[in-house]
Amino acid sequence: MEAGDERKRKGSGLDSMVLPELKQLASTLGLKGTGAMRKGQLIDAIRSAHVVRAVERFVLAPAAGWT
């Protein structure tokens, strides 16, 4: 690639992100052990982390009286 060229991204959302972007996102989510993951594995881990956080926030917290 020459300077100024931009990569064309396929898909949308996590699928359109490149590996360094996914690793940065995983880091902000506090995921560990992502350094050796392939792109698909990293996307799965990020999606799982989002599901866990959603369950904690919208199911467990209200049931336990957390605010």
C-alpha positions as CSV (number, residue, x, y, z in Angstrom):
1,M,0.0,0.0,0.0
2,E,1.2,3.5,-0.7
3,A,0.9,6.5,1.6
4,G,-2.5,7.9,1.5
5,D,-4.2,4.7,0.5
6,E,-7.0,3.6,2.8
7,R,-8.1,0.0,3.4
8,K,-11.6,-0.8,2.3
9,R,-13.5,-2.3,5.2
10,K,-15.9,-5.2,4.8
11,G,-19.0,-5.5,6.8
12,S,-20.0,-3.2,9.7
13,G,-19.5,-3.0,13.4
14,L,-16.8,-5.3,14.9
15,D,-16.4,-7.2,11.6
16,S,-15.2,-4.0,9.9
17,M,-12.6,-3.2,12.5
18,V,-8.9,-4.2,12.0
19,L,-7.1,-6.4,14.5
20,P,-5.3,-3.5,16.3
21,E,-8.6,-1.7,16.8
22,L,-10.2,-4.9,18.1
23,K,-7.3,-5.4,20.5
24,Q,-7.7,-1.8,21.8
25,L,-11.4,-2.3,22.3
26,A,-10.8,-5.6,24.2
27,S,-8.3,-3.8,26.4
28,T,-10.8,-1.1,27.3
29,L,-13.3,-3.8,28.2
30,G,-10.7,-5.3,30.5
31,L,-10.3,-8.6,28.5
32,K,-7.1,-10.5,29.2
33,G,-5.2,-12.9,27.0
34,T,-6.2,-11.4,23.7
35,G,-2.7,-11.0,22.3
36,A,-2.6,-14.4,20.6
37,M,-6.3,-14.4,19.5
38,R,-7.2,-14.4,15.8
39,K,-9.7,-11.8,14.6
40,G,-12.8,-14.0,14.9
41,Q,-11.9,-15.2,18.4
42,L,-11.4,-11.6,19.5
43,I,-14.8,-10.6,18.0
44,D,-16.4,-13.5,19.9
45,A,-14.7,-12.5,23.2
46,I,-15.8,-8.9,22.8
47,R,-19.4,-9.9,22.0
48,S,-19.4,-12.2,25.0
49,A,-18.1,-9.4,27.2
50,H,-21.0,-7.2,26.0
51,V,-23.6,-9.9,26.7
52,V,-22.2,-10.4,30.2
53,R,-22.2,-6.7,31.0
54,A,-25.8,-6.4,29.7
55,V,-27.0,-9.2,31.8
56,E,-25.3,-7.8,34.9
57,R,-26.8,-4.3,34.2
58,F,-30.3,-5.2,33.2
59,V,-31.1,-8.5,34.8
60,L,-28.9,-9.1,37.9
61,A,-28.7,-5.5,39.2
62,P,-32.4,-4.9,39.3
63,A,-33.1,-8.3,40.8
64,A,-30.5,-7.7,43.6
65,G,-31.6,-4.1,44.2
66,W,-28.4,-2.7,42.7
67,T,-28.6,0.8,41.2
